[in-house]
Amino acid sequence: MFNGILIEKDERGYRAGRQALDEAHLPAGNVLVDVDYSTLNYKDGLAITGKGPVVRSFPMVPGIDLAGVVASSQSSAFKPGDSVLLNGWGVGEKHWGGLAQKARLNGDWLIPLPAGLTARQSMAIGTAGYTAMLAVIALEKNGVTPDQGKVLVTGANGGVGSFAIAFLARSGFQVEASTGRPQEAEHLRRLGAVSVIERSLLSAPGRPLAKEQWAGAIDCVGSHTLANVCAGLQYQGTVAACGLAQGMDLPASVAPFILRGITLAGVDSVMRPLSDRLEAWRRITALVDDELLAGISREIGLGEVIATAASLMEGNVRGRIIVDVNR
Ligand code: NDP
């Protein structure tokens, strides 16, 4: 038996709780991992609270990322004792995930724990940091360079937003942060933002074209915010869209695309090929240090997951939550 969070849905309703789980009930897979740490991402919050249709089959162990040590393996890529890392692949959505002491996974989903990072550090970064780096790389691949002007980050106090600010700033970009929590402005400046704006400036319906303000943007929010970001990009600017914290809709016009040649670059972290994952984690490892990770993350135990997920959904969590699944 091992401890984990289990989400169930039946005639008694939708519910999530900490339970003792039977190893015999783990899903099929060729690598058994003893999990050290997982995290609480926005998607895990949706899954645990039932506020979004994230879970595709029940019962489900949530947790879209994890770091741990291989206990047994039929995969030629991994052997017992190897330290491994997982982000995405539908884990925690359609395959039991990381918020438990054990996970049985497909070896093709795992990458070796990046050299220079501990399991705990890798989960302080987690899927949020990995997604933020994919978004930075998307801007660079579309030609956004530090000399062109400011880069905007929306949802700045969230996990993806916090890392996006730090990674951009540490890569030489001037970052403007948009937040609904202006009281956290000093924290955002410490992460590297040179200016902070109120998210209400971007969250209401806006004009098809606005003043050209940003060379690039990383948007964690979607909806009117993303539409306004498109309208405010400089000529041939790029926005990397990776989130939907305001909404999944995109009430935009084609004006910025056909009059300013802007690019809307989609960022998906879940199904990313191995080479992109390795590149993102290599770049991350070169940019992070203990001070940054301590400033962005805090740790909880498995027993605090349910209450913290509710708080995350209410927008009251700053940065990243690391989960020590063994306490
Ligand atoms: P968090 O909950 O940590 O952060 C979301 C942030 O968005 C909040 O901190 C808040 O920032 C802002 N926000 C919340 N509600 C609203 C609202 N109604 N209107 C405007 N802004 C709002 O989530 P993550 O950082 O983990 O994820 C951010 C987004 O990215 C989520 O939508 C998530 O699903 C998505 N995501 C996508 C991935 C991909 O592969 N594409 C991978 C990982 C995440 P503030 O208080 O500063 O305003």
Residues whose N, C-alpha, C, O or C-beta is under 5 A from the ligand:
A	BS01	NDP	N41 Y42 K43 T127 A128 T131 G155 A156 N157 G158 G159 V160 G161 S178 T179 G180 R181 R199 C220 V221 C242 G243 L244 A245 Q246 V267 D268 S269 V270 L312 G315 V317 G319
